[in-house]
Amino acid sequence: MHQNLFNGTFPKEIGNLSNLEELGMAYNPFVPMEIPLEFGFLKKLWYLWMKGTNLIGEIPENFNNLSSLQQFDLSINNLEGPIPSDLFSIENLTIVYLFKNHLSNEIPREINALNLVEVDLSQNNLTGSIPEGFGKLQSLRFLNLFSNQLTGGDRFTAFAERFQGFSEQVEWSFAVGIRSLFEARSVRGVGESIPRRIAGEFVCRRCFTRKKRD
């Protein structure tokens, strides 16, 4: 139900649909509202796509309970506060888009979602250091932290260098995230330490397909 003209209040009763597996309501002009707490009880939900739906307030901490979640997009909203502490510990998570919000505090330290492929936390108010756990993700192909107040670029060097041995396709896919780190003044401590080969002028075409992992 993406890109329709649904408006009014988003029905929190959707959170009572215990067997719901997919919820895609992106780019609908709902009345500004907080994410219903009931959404945290959708244990079978693997696909949640609510980009550009006028969400406000904080992401409920009980989203950590969405154990089936794989693809997660709450970008281009007005969300604030911290990222849920255990979000990156959801085992099956592959895609996280939270860009263009007002999220603050540190990125959660524990990065245990080993199947992560794409993470975009850009254009928020995140602070603290870049979690070293991102560098251990063998499946990660895109990481964008641009336009935050992050530190820790020196420790990020080994992470960047890990991608030198990959094919050009993988490097290019990752390069936009690295390039954002390389150029952004808001990311202190990241600069000449990142190899120019990776931080070069590449164009990333992120290809998202709604495909459930078995």
C-alpha positions in Angstrom: 0.0 0.0 0.0 2.9 2.3 -0.7 2.4 5.8 -2.2 -1.3 6.1 -1.9 -3.3 9.0 -0.4 -4.2 7.4 2.9 -4.5 10.1 5.6 -6.0 10.5 9.0 -4.7 8.4 11.9 -2.8 5.2 11.4 -4.9 2.4 13.0 -3.0 1.1 16.0 -5.3 -2.0 15.9 -3.0 -3.3 13.2 -0.8 -4.3 16.1 -3.4 -6.9 17.1 -2.9 -8.8 13.8 -0.7 -11.4 15.4 -0.1 -13.3 12.1 0.9 -10.2 10.1 4.1 -10.8 8.2 4.4 -7.7 6.0 3.4 -4.1 6.5 4.3 -1.5 3.8 2.7 1.9 4.1 5.4 4.2 2.8 4.7 7.7 1.5 1.2 8.1 2.8 0.3 11.5 4.4 -1.0 10.3 7.8 -1.6 12.7 10.6 1.6 13.0 12.7 1.5 10.3 15.3 3.7 8.1 17.4 4.4 4.5 16.5 1.8 2.4 18.3 3.4 0.2 21.0 1.2 -2.6 19.7 3.5 -3.0 16.7 6.1 -4.4 19.1 3.9 -7.5 19.5 4.0 -8.5 15.8 6.3 -11.5 16.3 5.9 -12.8 12.7 6.5 -9.4 11.0 9.5 -9.6 8.8 8.9 -6.6 6.5 8.1 -3.1 8.0 8.3 -0.2 5.5 6.9 3.1 6.8 9.1 5.7 5.1 7.6 9.2 4.9 4.5 8.6 6.9 4.8 11.5 9.4 5.9 9.4 12.4 6.9 11.3 15.5 8.2 10.5 19.0 10.6 7.6 19.8 10.9 4.1 18.3 9.4 1.9 20.9 12.0 -0.1 22.9 9.8 -3.2 22.5 10.7 -3.3 18.8 13.6 -5.4 20.1 10.9 -8.2 20.4 10.3 -8.3 16.6 12.4 -11.5 16.3 11.3 -12.2 12.7 12.2 -8.7 11.4 14.4 -8.7 8.3 13.8 -5.4 6.4 13.1 -2.3 8.4 12.5 1.3 7.0 11.3 4.2 9.2 13.3 6.8 7.2 12.2 10.3 6.3 10.0 10.9 9.4 10.4 13.0 12.5 11.4 10.3 14.9 13.6 11.3 17.9 15.4 9.8 20.8 17.7 6.7 20.8 17.8 3.8 18.5 16.3 0.8 20.4 19.2 -0.8 22.4 18.9 -4.3 20.9 17.8 -3.5 17.4 21.1 -4.6 15.9 20.8 -7.9 17.8 17.8 -9.1 15.9 19.2 -12.2 14.3 17.5 -12.1 10.9 17.8 -8.4 10.2 19.3 -7.5 6.8 18.2 -4.0 6.0 17.9 -1.0 8.3 17.0 2.5 7.0 16.5 5.2 9.6 17.9 8.2 7.7 16.4 11.7 7.7 15.0 11.6 11.2 16.1 13.4 14.5 17.5 10.3 16.3 20.0 11.1 19.0 22.3 9.4 21.5 24.9 6.7 20.5 24.4 4.0 18.0 23.9 0.7 20.0 27.2 -0.9 20.8 26.1 -4.5 20.3 26.0 -5.4 16.6 25.0 -9.0 16.5 22.8 -9.1 13.4 25.3 -10.9 11.3 23.1 -10.9 8.2 23.0 -7.2 7.8 23.5 -6.0 4.2 22.5 -2.4 4.2 22.4 0.2 7.1 21.6 3.8 6.5 21.6 6.0 9.7 22.5 9.2 7.9 21.1 12.7 8.5 20.3 12.3 12.2 21.8 13.7 15.5 23.7 10.6 16.5 26.7 11.0 18.7 29.6 8.9 20.1 31.9 6.5 18.3 31.2 4.3 15.4 30.6 0.8 16.7 33.5 -1.5 15.9 30.9 -4.3 15.4 30.1 -3.0 12.0 33.5 -4.1 10.9 32.8 -7.7 11.7 29.8 -8.0 9.4 30.8 -10.2 6.5 27.6 -9.5 4.6 27.6 -5.8 4.9 27.6 -4.0 1.5 26.4 -0.5 2.4 26.8 1.7 5.5 25.9 5.4 5.5 26.5 7.5 8.6 26.7 10.8 6.9 25.6 14.0 8.7 25.8 12.9 12.3 28.2 13.9 15.1 30.2 10.7 15.2 33.8 10.1 16.2 36.2 7.1 16.0 37.4 7.3 12.4 40.9 6.0 13.2 39.5 2.7 14.4 37.4 2.6 11.3 40.4 2.3 9.0 40.7 -1.5 9.3 37.0 -1.8 8.4 37.5 0.3 5.3 40.6 -1.7 4.2 38.7 -4.9 4.5 36.8 -4.0 1.4 39.9 -3.6 -0.8 40.0 -7.3 -1.5 36.4 -7.5 -2.8 35.3 -7.2 -6.4 34.7 -3.7 -7.8 30.9 -4.2 -7.6 31.1 -4.7 -3.8 33.5 -1.8 -3.3 31.4 0.5 -5.3 28.3 -0.5 -3.4 30.1 0.3 -0.1 31.9 3.4 -1.3 29.1 5.9 -0.8 29.0 5.2 2.9 32.8 5.5 3.1 32.8 8.6 0.9 30.2 10.2 3.2 32.5 9.5 6.1 35.5 10.8 4.2 33.9 14.1 3.3 31.6 14.9 6.2 32.9 17.4 8.7 30.4 16.1 11.2 32.3 12.8 11.4 35.5 13.7 13.3 38.6 11.6 13.1 37.8 10.3 9.6 40.0 11.6 6.9 43.2 10.6 5.1 43.3 7.4 7.1 40.6 6.0 4.8 42.0 4.7 1.5 41.3 6.9 -1.4 40.6 3.9 -3.6 37.6 3.2 -1.4 36.6 6.8 -0.7 36.7 7.8 -4.4 34.1 9.2 -6.7 31.8 6.2 -7.0 28.0 6.1 -7.6 26.0 3.6 -5.5 22.8 2.2 -6.9 21.2 0.5 -4.0 18.9 -2.3 -5.3 16.3 -3.2 -2.7 14.1 -6.2 -3.4 11.4 -7.4 -0.9 12.6 -10.9 -0.6 12.2 -12.9 2.6 15.2 -14.9 3.8 14.4 -18.6 4.5 
